Amino acid sequence: MVKVLLTGKPFSVSLVPSEPANVVAGGSGFIASRILDILIEKGYDVVTTVRSAQSGNKILERYPKLSQDRLQYVVVEDITNVNSLTLILTKMCDYQALQSSNRPFDGVIHTAAPFTQTFSDPVKEMLDPAIKGTTAVLKAVKQSAPSVKRVVLTSSFIAMFNPQVAVYDGTSWNPVTRDEAVQNPRFTYSASKTLAEKAAWAFIDSEKPSFDLVSINPPLVFGPLRQHIASLDKVNTSNQRIRDMVQGKFSDKLPPTGIHLWVDVRDVALAHVRALEVPQAGGNRFLVAAGHMSNKKIAEAVIATHPELRSRLPAAEQLVDDTPPNVYGFDNAKAVEVLGITFRSSLRECVGDTVESLAAVGGI
């Protein structure tokens, strides 16, 4: 029996094949909602942590045929509060210990972290939620869920980004500092992801808990929405550039691409679940990237899959590819070989699926 805690926008799960298993995970975010789908499909019973009962109920509505003992949620308003997490984990583990068919949690998937460039206080709104939220989960698991064997952390390619690196892999680290993050808003997001992941690895080294750690580091994550959002204003940050293109916000000129690597959300979700299940994944960082991209290539994918939106994009002569001739390389061999991921390589298909899901929400 395996039980996993997925925090962030939390949820809990339990495997039911020949040996039942439980997993707790945050199931209402862009990536987490896809993780939840895979866990349910694999037969896990899930308890998900959410920030409000409304979010939890929306998750339950996605699985109307699933019994309450297969999918539940717990409200955690502040993921940075160690005491709240510890109390919840203690209650859950105590309850499960009374159930003959269950046992305490065996794994945790932590997906929650702020991803925004809009903030007024870099410490309170970005650094503290990311760093303290991550360490709070690890501390709570160590204190209250000693049966946990593995924690899977959603990190980011930005925690690897370093202009001096020619080919990125699991050994790459962003050199950004906390001082730079506080003094210059341009570095705040990258520092929040980098310092949160470093804090997680430092916790493992210093506290030597009974569980090991795996980090999943995706670049720009595109793909169709699975979670409920009230409007396109709430779409995840990576997909915002696709939303803005199809809404005509870049009809004159495309903005700079920024990061030139992409991955499909469905592959990112699968990587998280595989990282939980594959013994050899423990103690590793995984760069999960499908290939290079640019805003021009995204625009061309929109035109190819949805020609009716052509007028909302720049004229052909304005579609300029800003990919540098010496653009950095990437090595995703570890994700392929250890996690068994076969990455979706068609940006056109991914963008087409994304546009379809955005249209379903309304507003394009």
N, C-alpha and C positions, 0 to 999 in steps of 0.2 A: 504494500500500500504506500502511495506517495502523496504527500500533501504539499501544496505550494501557496505562498502568499505573494500576490502581485499588488504592489502598492503604487501610488501615484494618484490615480483616480481608482482606488483599490478594489480588488475582488478576490474571492477565494474559490479554489477548485479541488475536485477529488476524482482520480482516475478509476474507471470502472471495468476495464477489460478483465483479464483473469484475476488480477490483483487490484482492488480499488485504490485510488489515490486522491488526495485533496490538494488543491492549489488555491492560494489566495492571490489576487492580482487586481490592479486598477483597470477597470474595464470600459471606461467612458471616453478615453482619448483616442486620437487618430490611430496610433500604433497599437495601443492597448486593446482597442475594440477588435482588431484583427487577431491579436494574440488570443483573446477570449474565444473567438470563433474556432480557432485551431484546437484549443484545449477542450472545448465542448465536443467538437467533432471526434477527438481522440478518446472521449469517454470520461474526462475529468469531471468531478463534482466541484463546483466553483463557489467560493465566497468572495465577493468583490468589495473593496473599500472604495467609497465615494465621498464627495464633499457635501452632498445633500441627499435627502431622501428622494427628491425629484429626479436627480441623476440616476439613483439606484433603480427607481421604478422604470425609467426609460430603458435601462439595460434589460430588466426583466421582460419588458414588452417585446424585445427583440426575439425572445425564445418562449412564445406562448405555450408550447407543448411540453416544456421542460418542468419537471416537478420541483417543488420548493427545496427538497433535499439535494437536488442537483445543482441549483444556482441560488445563491443568497448574496446579500450585500450588508456591509457595515459602514456607518457614517463616521468618517474621520475628517473633521473640519480643518485641522491644522496638522499637516504631515510632519512638521518640524518638532512637534511636541512629543518627546520621548515618553513621558508619563502616560499620555493618552494611548499611544501605540502599545506600550507595555501592558497597560490594563486590558486593552482589547485582546491582545495576543494571549494573555494569561487566561482570560475568560474563555476564549475560544479553545485553547488547549485543554483547560479543565473540563469544558463541556465535552469535547471530543473524547477525552479519556474515559468518559462514562458510557460512550457508545461502543458496543461490542464490535461493530463493523468498521470503526474508524480508529485513527491514531493521530497524534499531533503532526503539525506541518513538517514536511521534508524539504521544501524549497520555497524560495521567494523570487518574484520578478518585480523589480522596482522601476516603474516607467515615468514617475512624475518629476517634472522639472520645468521651470518657466522657459518658454521660447518666444521672446518678443524683443523688439528693439525700442519699444515705447515704455519708458519708465521715468520717474522723477527722482527716486532715491535708489542708487545702484546697490547699496548694501541691503536695505530692507526689502526691496522688491525683486532683486535678482540673486545676489550672492548668498544671503542667508537662507532663502528658501531652497536653493539648489544644494548648498553644502550641508546645512543643518538638516535638511530633509533627508538627504542620503545617509548621513551618519546616525540620525535618529532611528531610521529603519534598522540599520545594522545593530545599534545598541539594544533596541527593543527585542530583536530576534535573539541576540545573545542572552539577554536576561530572561526572556519568557518563552522561547521556543527552542530549547536545546536539541531537539530532534532534527532541526533544519540542517540539511547537508550542503545546500548550495543556494547562493543568491546571484541572480542575473540582473545586471544593471544596464539600463538604457543610457548610454553615453552619446558621443557624437564625434563625427570626423573633425569637428572644430577643436576637439580636445587633442587631436593629432596634428593640426595644421601648423606648419612652420615653413616660412618662405625659403629656408635653407635646404629643405628636403627635396630630393629629386624623385624618389619613389616611396610612396607611403605604404606602411604595413603596421602590424600590431606593436612595433617597437617605437613608433613615432609619437612625439609629445609636443604640444604647444608650449612655448617658453613664457607665455604671458604670466604676469604677477598680479597679486591682489592690489598693490599700489597703482599699477597701470589701470586696472579695472575701475578703481574708485575715481581716479583723476581724469580718465578719458572714456566717455560713454561708448566709443568705438570698440573698446576692448572688453566691455562689461559682460556681454553674453558669452563670448569665447572663454573668458575667465571663469564664469559661473559653471560651465560644463567641465572645463579642465580641472579646476580646483575641487569640484565635487567628486570627480572620478579619482583624483589623487588622494583625497581624504578617505575614500572607500578603500583603496589599496593600502594606505597607511594604517587604517583600522585593522585590516587583516594582518599586517606585519606586526603591529604592536600588541593587539589584543589576543591574537591567535585563537579565534573562536573555533567551534566545532564544524563550522561550514567553510566552504571555499567560495571564491568569487569569479564571475565571468562578466566581462563588459562587452556590449554590442555597440559598435561605433559606426553609425550610418552617416553619409553625407546628406545632400538634399533628398528628402523622401517624398516622392510623388505617388499618386495612385488614387483609386476611387474611395470615396468616403464610406465608412460602415457605421460610424457613430451618429447619433442624432445631433443635429445642429439646427437652431431656430432660423438662422439666415446665413448667407454667404459671408457676412461680417465675422462669423465665428469659425471660418475655415482655418485649418492648420497653416502655420507660417509658410512652409515650403510650397504648398498648393496655392498660396495667395498670388504668386506670379502668374500661374495659369488662369486663375480667376480674373486677375486684372487684365490679362490679354484678351480674354473672351468678352469682358465687359467694355472693351474699347479704350481702356485707360492709357494704353501705349500705342495709340493709332498713328501717331506721328513718328515716334522713335522708341526703340527698345532700350531699356536701362541696361547698365553693365550686368553681366552674368554673376560675377562674384565667385562662388564655388563652382568648379567645373566637373564635379562628379555627382552622380545620381544613383538612386536605387528605388525599386518598387516596394511600397509598403507591405505587400503580401510576402515578399521575400524577407523583409526585416522581421515581420511577425514570426515567420517560420524559424528564423535564426534564433530568436529568443527561446522558443519551445525546444528546439534541438539543443541549445546551450544548457537547458535545464536537464535534458535527458541523457546526453552523451557524456560518459564518465571522463573521457580524455579532454573535454572542454575546460575543465576546472583550472583556474589560475591563468586564463588566457584573455587577451584583448582581441576582438575580431573586427577587422575593417570589412564592413558589408557594403560593397559598392559594385554596381553593375557595369558602369562605363562612364565615358566623358560626355558632356553635354554643354550646350550654350543656349541662351535665350532665343537665338535664331533657330536652332534645331527644334525647340519647343514650339515656336511660332509655325514652323513648317509642318510640324506634326498636327497642330490644330487645323491648319489649312487642308492637309491631306485627309484628315478624318472627319472634319466638319466644315466643308467648303462654304456652307451658308454663313459662316462667321468671318469670311475673308475680309470684308469691308471694315472690320474692327481692328485689323492689324496693319502695320506700316506697308507702304508700297514695296514692291520687290527690291528696288534699288536702295531702300532704307533698311532692308533686312541684312544687317552686317554681322558676321560671325566674329566675336571678340576673343575666341580661343587663342591663347598665345601659341606661337609656333613651337615653343619649348615647354608646353604645358606639362606639369608634373605627372608622373605615372602612379600606378597603384598596384598593390599585390594583394589580391583577395584569396590566394591559394589556401590559406588556413581555413577560411570559412567554407570553401569548396570541399577540402579534404577531410577536415575534422567534423564539421557540422553537416556535410553532405548537401550543401545548397547549390542548386542549379539556377543561377540568376537569370531572371527575365532580361533579355538584352534589347528588346524592341522599345525604344523611347516612344516611338509613334503609337504603339498599342497602349502603353501606359498612359500617355497623355490623352488619347482618345477615350479610354475608360474613365479617366478623371473628369474630362469635360462632360461626359454623360451623367456622372454622379452629381456634378455641380448643377447641371440643368435640372436634375430631379429635385434639388432643394428649391430652385427658383431664383430669379434675379439676373439671368443672362439672356 
